[in-house]
Amino acid sequence: MAQNLRRLARLACEKPHALFTRRPISHGLNRLHFSVSESAFKGGSAIPEITPVLDHTQPYIHVICLLYMSQFPSFLSWSSKEANNALKVHSFGSNWNFFALLNSRLEDHQGFEKWHNGCGRFHSSACIDETAVIEFGAIVHPKAAIGPNTYIGSGAIIGPAVSIGQSTKLGYNVSLSNCTIGDYCIIHNGVCIGQDGFGFFLDERGDMVKKPQILKALIGHHVEIGANTCIDRGSWRDTTIGDHTKIDNLVQIGHNVVIGKYCMLCGQVGIAGSVTMGDYITLGGQVAVRDHVSIVSKLVVASVCLHTLKSLLHYCEDDLAN
């Protein structure tokens, strides 16, 4: 045991971030050649040298952290006094101490605080209405603004240049950057909005060069976006989704796309860059729209499967007639 702890101490001094793990507690300890049950981290006493941590709903341990002379590492956002009050450290040697550190105890960037309503993390320079809920595990970065009665689910990342209106709900693991979300929207789990669009060109040497994607994605009011849908930000105009438009799961919307009001996009629709769509348009499942085209309002495009089946039947009828 002492040899393993000394090995851990050396590793923590040289490369403290090398000890990070998001795997289950028992797995992380087995990798360090410890024979220990999870109860040691929930108030048990299997290893008295490692401080038990209060029972927590999050079943993952973020880091086994080394303290020297009871000094907390610089990457902790808490002050030493606050940390000492929260985590009581057992000493088994003259100067070395260990404790198990949960995700909620660690913050890689200074200036982040715990939000009072939901225990998520937010940067002190962010603008957040006091009625908003930010769940544990969510992060709100600087230069983000969140309106009243908005709900941010666990694991969501609200990045820079993001503005969210009132009474909007974001599910788990939503990722937002460089975008504006309107009022009364529903953004389901895993949605990504505002990432770079797909744009490259070949230079004179034949190298692939990325085109700058510097504009935003604008989402209107009362919009619903299904799980794992991706909406890229614009390069020469903002990507725009009109009010009351409903988007199904697994939809890809490229950069510079403009979609009107009251449209409906079914599952696995793919819209290439710089498409312009009118209002009250319905695209069936797996419909693909090529780049730089315009679609008039009040148009219904059948799903790929239905279109293929009709074409096949028409072909068979023609073949039988001949």
C-alpha positions as CSV (number, residue, x, y, z in Angstrom):
1,M,0.0,0.0,0.0
2,A,2.7,2.5,0.9
3,Q,4.6,1.8,-2.3
4,N,1.5,2.4,-4.4
5,L,0.7,5.6,-2.5
6,R,4.3,6.9,-3.1
7,R,3.9,6.0,-6.8
8,L,0.7,8.0,-6.9
9,A,2.3,10.9,-5.1
10,R,5.1,11.1,-7.6
11,L,2.6,11.0,-10.5
12,A,0.5,13.7,-8.9
13,C,3.4,16.0,-8.4
14,E,4.8,15.5,-12.0
15,K,1.5,15.3,-14.0
16,P,-1.5,16.0,-11.8
17,H,-3.9,16.0,-14.8
18,A,-2.7,12.5,-15.7
19,L,-4.8,11.2,-12.8
20,F,-8.1,12.4,-14.2
21,T,-10.7,9.8,-15.0
22,R,-14.4,9.8,-15.7
23,R,-14.7,6.0,-15.3
24,P,-16.4,4.3,-12.4
25,I,-14.6,4.7,-9.1
26,S,-13.6,1.0,-8.8
27,H,-12.2,1.0,-12.3
28,G,-10.0,4.0,-11.8
29,L,-8.6,2.6,-8.6
30,N,-7.9,-0.8,-10.1
31,R,-5.8,0.9,-12.7
32,L,-3.7,2.2,-9.9
33,H,-3.3,-1.4,-8.5
34,F,-5.4,-0.8,-5.5
35,S,-7.6,-3.4,-4.0
36,V,-10.5,-1.4,-2.7
37,S,-14.3,-1.3,-2.7
38,E,-16.4,1.7,-3.6
39,S,-17.5,1.9,0.0
40,A,-14.1,3.5,0.8
41,F,-15.3,6.6,-1.0
42,K,-18.8,6.7,0.5
43,G,-18.0,6.8,4.2
44,G,-16.4,3.4,4.5
45,S,-13.0,2.7,6.0
46,A,-11.4,0.2,3.7
47,I,-8.5,2.6,3.2
48,P,-8.3,5.0,6.1
49,E,-5.5,7.0,4.4
50,I,-7.9,8.2,1.7
51,T,-10.6,10.5,2.9
52,P,-14.2,9.2,2.5
53,V,-16.3,11.5,0.4
54,L,-20.0,12.1,1.2
55,D,-22.4,9.9,-0.8
56,H,-23.2,11.6,-4.1
57,T,-25.6,10.8,-7.0
58,Q,-22.7,11.2,-9.5
59,P,-21.1,7.7,-9.6
60,Y,-17.8,9.0,-11.1
61,I,-14.7,10.2,-9.5
62,H,-12.9,13.0,-11.4
63,V,-9.4,12.9,-9.8
64,I,-7.5,11.4,-6.9
65,C,-5.8,14.5,-5.8
66,L,-2.6,14.9,-3.9
67,L,-2.1,17.6,-1.3
68,Y,1.2,18.8,0.0
69,M,1.2,20.5,3.4
70,S,-2.6,20.7,3.1
71,Q,-2.3,23.1,0.1
72,F,-4.9,22.5,-2.7
73,P,-3.7,22.6,-6.3
74,S,-3.9,25.8,-8.3
75,F,-6.5,24.4,-10.7
76,L,-9.1,24.3,-7.9
77,S,-11.6,27.2,-8.1
78,W,-12.3,26.9,-4.4
79,S,-10.2,28.7,-1.9
80,S,-8.2,26.5,0.5
81,K,-10.4,27.5,3.4
82,E,-13.6,26.5,1.6
83,A,-12.1,23.3,0.4
84,N,-10.8,22.4,3.9
85,N,-14.3,22.9,5.2
86,A,-15.8,20.6,2.6
87,L,-13.2,17.8,2.5
88,K,-11.6,16.7,5.7
89,V,-8.2,15.2,4.9
90,H,-6.6,12.3,6.7
91,S,-2.8,12.4,7.1
92,F,-0.9,9.1,7.0
93,G,2.6,10.6,6.8
94,S,4.4,13.7,7.8
95,N,3.4,15.9,4.9
96,W,1.4,13.9,2.3
97,N,-2.4,13.8,2.2
98,F,-4.8,12.3,-0.3
99,F,-8.5,12.7,-0.9
100,A,-11.0,11.6,-3.6
101,L,-12.2,14.6,-5.6
102,L,-15.7,14.6,-7.2
103,N,-16.5,16.3,-10.5
104,S,-18.3,19.1,-8.7
105,R,-15.1,20.0,-6.7
106,L,-13.0,20.6,-9.8
107,E,-13.0,23.6,-12.1
108,D,-10.3,24.0,-14.7
109,H,-10.9,27.7,-15.2
110,Q,-10.9,30.5,-12.7
111,G,-13.9,32.7,-12.3
112,F,-16.5,30.0,-12.4
113,E,-19.1,29.7,-9.6
114,K,-21.9,27.4,-8.6
115,W,-25.4,28.6,-9.7
116,H,-27.8,28.8,-6.9
117,N,-30.7,27.1,-8.8
118,G,-29.5,23.7,-9.9
119,C,-25.8,23.7,-8.9
120,G,-24.5,24.1,-12.5
121,R,-21.4,26.1,-13.1
122,F,-21.3,29.6,-14.6
123,H,-18.7,32.2,-15.3
124,S,-19.0,35.4,-13.2
125,S,-19.2,37.6,-16.3
126,A,-22.1,35.7,-17.8
127,C,-25.6,37.4,-17.8
128,I,-28.1,35.0,-16.3
129,D,-31.6,35.7,-15.0
130,E,-32.1,34.7,-11.4
131,T,-35.1,32.5,-12.3
132,A,-33.1,30.3,-14.7
133,V,-32.3,26.7,-13.7
134,I,-28.8,25.4,-14.5
135,E,-28.5,21.7,-13.6
136,F,-25.5,20.0,-12.1
137,G,-22.9,19.4,-14.7
138,A,-23.9,22.2,-17.1
139,I,-21.5,25.0,-17.8
140,V,-22.2,28.6,-18.8
141,H,-19.2,30.3,-20.3
142,P,-18.4,34.1,-20.4
143,K,-20.3,36.3,-22.9
144,A,-23.4,34.1,-22.6
145,A,-26.8,35.4,-21.7
146,I,-29.7,33.4,-20.4
147,G,-33.3,34.7,-20.1
148,P,-35.9,34.2,-17.3
149,N,-37.4,30.8,-16.6
150,T,-35.0,29.0,-18.9
151,Y,-33.9,25.4,-18.0
152,I,-30.4,24.1,-18.8
153,G,-30.1,20.4,-18.5
154,S,-27.2,18.5,-17.1
155,G,-24.1,18.3,-19.2
156,A,-25.1,21.2,-21.4
157,I,-22.4,23.6,-22.6
158,I,-23.4,27.2,-23.2
159,G,-20.5,28.6,-25.0
160,P,-19.4,32.1,-26.0
161,A,-21.7,34.5,-28.0
162,V,-24.8,32.6,-27.0
163,S,-28.1,34.3,-26.1
164,I,-31.1,32.3,-24.9
165,G,-34.6,33.9,-24.5
166,Q,-37.2,33.3,-21.9
167,S,-38.9,30.0,-21.0
168,T,-36.7,27.9,-23.2
169,K,-35.8,24.3,-22.3
170,L,-32.4,22.7,-23.1
171,G,-32.0,18.9,-22.6
172,Y,-29.0,17.0,-21.5
173,N,-25.6,17.4,-23.3
174,V,-26.8,20.3,-25.6
175,S,-23.8,22.3,-27.0
176,L,-24.4,25.9,-28.0
177,S,-21.9,28.5,-29.4
178,N,-22.2,31.6,-31.6
179,C,-26.0,31.4,-31.7
180,T,-29.2,33.1,-30.5
181,I,-32.1,31.0,-29.2
182,G,-35.6,32.6,-29.1
183,D,-38.4,32.3,-26.5
184,Y,-40.4,29.2,-25.6
185,C,-38.1,26.9,-27.5
186,I,-37.4,23.2,-26.8
187,I,-33.9,21.9,-27.6
188,H,-33.7,18.2,-27.0
189,N,-30.7,16.1,-25.8
190,G,-27.5,16.2,-27.7
191,V,-28.3,19.1,-30.1
192,C,-25.4,21.1,-31.4
193,I,-26.0,24.6,-32.6
194,G,-23.5,27.2,-33.8
195,Q,-20.4,25.1,-34.7
196,D,-18.4,25.8,-37.8
197,G,-20.0,24.9,-41.1
198,F,-18.4,22.6,-43.6
199,G,-16.4,24.7,-46.0
200,F,-13.0,24.1,-47.6
201,F,-11.2,24.9,-50.8
202,L,-8.0,23.8,-52.6
203,D,-5.2,26.4,-52.8
204,E,-2.7,26.7,-55.6
205,R,-0.5,24.0,-53.9
206,G,-3.3,21.5,-53.6
207,D,-3.7,21.9,-49.9
208,M,-7.2,21.8,-48.3
209,V,-7.9,25.2,-46.7
210,K,-10.7,25.9,-44.3
211,K,-13.1,28.7,-45.1
212,P,-13.8,31.1,-42.2
213,Q,-17.1,30.5,-40.5
214,I,-17.6,33.7,-38.5
215,L,-21.3,34.4,-38.3
216,K,-24.1,33.0,-36.2
217,A,-27.1,30.6,-36.0
218,L,-30.4,32.3,-35.3
219,I,-33.2,30.2,-33.9
220,G,-36.6,31.9,-33.7
221,H,-39.4,31.6,-31.1
222,H,-41.4,28.5,-30.3
223,V,-39.0,26.3,-32.2
224,E,-38.5,22.6,-31.3
225,I,-35.3,20.8,-32.3
226,G,-35.0,17.0,-31.9
227,A,-32.2,15.0,-30.4
228,N,-28.8,15.0,-31.9
229,T,-29.6,17.5,-34.6
230,C,-26.8,19.8,-35.8
231,I,-27.2,23.4,-37.1
232,D,-24.0,25.0,-38.4
233,R,-23.4,28.8,-38.1
234,G,-23.0,30.9,-41.2
235,S,-20.1,32.0,-43.2
236,W,-21.5,34.8,-45.4
237,R,-25.0,35.1,-43.8
238,D,-26.5,33.8,-40.5
239,T,-28.1,30.4,-40.5
240,T,-31.7,31.1,-39.6
241,I,-34.6,29.0,-38.4
242,G,-38.0,30.8,-38.5
243,D,-40.6,30.9,-35.7
244,H,-42.7,27.9,-34.9
245,T,-40.6,25.5,-37.1
246,K,-40.3,21.9,-35.8
247,I,-37.3,19.8,-36.5
248,D,-37.1,16.0,-35.8
249,N,-34.1,14.0,-34.6
250,L,-30.8,13.6,-36.5
251,V,-31.3,16.4,-38.9
252,Q,-28.3,18.2,-40.4
253,I,-28.7,21.9,-41.4
254,G,-25.6,23.4,-43.1
255,H,-24.2,26.8,-42.9
256,N,-26.0,29.9,-44.4
257,V,-29.3,28.0,-44.6
258,V,-32.5,30.1,-44.1
259,I,-35.7,28.3,-43.1
260,G,-39.0,30.1,-42.9
261,K,-41.8,29.9,-40.3
262,Y,-44.0,27.0,-39.5
263,C,-41.8,24.5,-41.4
264,M,-41.5,20.8,-40.4
265,L,-38.4,18.7,-41.0
266,C,-38.7,15.0,-40.3
267,G,-36.0,12.6,-39.2
268,Q,-32.6,12.4,-40.9
269,V,-33.3,15.3,-43.3
270,G,-30.1,16.8,-44.7
271,I,-29.9,20.4,-46.0
272,A,-26.7,21.5,-47.6
273,G,-25.3,25.0,-47.3
274,S,-26.9,28.2,-48.5
275,V,-30.4,26.8,-49.1
276,T,-33.3,29.2,-48.8
277,M,-36.7,27.8,-47.8
278,G,-40.0,29.6,-47.5
279,D,-42.8,29.1,-44.9
280,Y,-45.0,26.1,-44.2
281,I,-42.7,23.6,-45.9
282,T,-42.7,20.0,-44.9
283,L,-39.7,17.7,-45.7
284,G,-40.3,14.0,-45.2
285,G,-37.8,11.5,-43.6
286,Q,-34.3,11.4,-45.1
287,V,-35.0,14.1,-47.7
288,A,-31.8,15.6,-49.0
289,V,-31.6,19.2,-50.3
290,R,-28.6,20.2,-52.4
291,D,-26.7,23.4,-51.8
292,H,-27.7,26.9,-53.1
293,V,-31.3,26.1,-54.0
294,S,-34.5,27.9,-53.1
295,I,-37.7,26.2,-52.1
296,V,-41.1,28.0,-52.4
297,S,-43.5,28.2,-49.5
298,K,-46.2,25.6,-48.7
299,L,-44.4,22.7,-50.4
300,V,-44.5,19.1,-49.2
301,V,-41.6,16.8,-50.2
302,A,-42.3,13.1,-49.5
303,S,-39.9,11.0,-47.7
304,V,-37.1,9.2,-49.6
305,C,-38.6,5.7,-48.8
306,L,-42.0,6.7,-50.2
307,H,-40.5,8.4,-53.2
308,T,-38.4,5.3,-54.0
309,L,-41.3,2.9,-53.6
310,K,-43.5,5.0,-55.9
311,S,-40.7,5.1,-58.5
312,L,-40.3,1.4,-58.3
313,L,-44.0,0.7,-58.7
314,H,-44.1,3.1,-61.7
315,Y,-41.2,1.3,-63.2
316,C,-42.8,-2.1,-62.7
317,E,-46.1,-1.0,-64.3
318,D,-44.2,0.4,-67.3
319,D,-42.3,-2.9,-67.6
320,L,-45.5,-5.0,-67.5
321,A,-47.2,-2.8,-70.0
322,N,-44.4,-3.3,-72.4
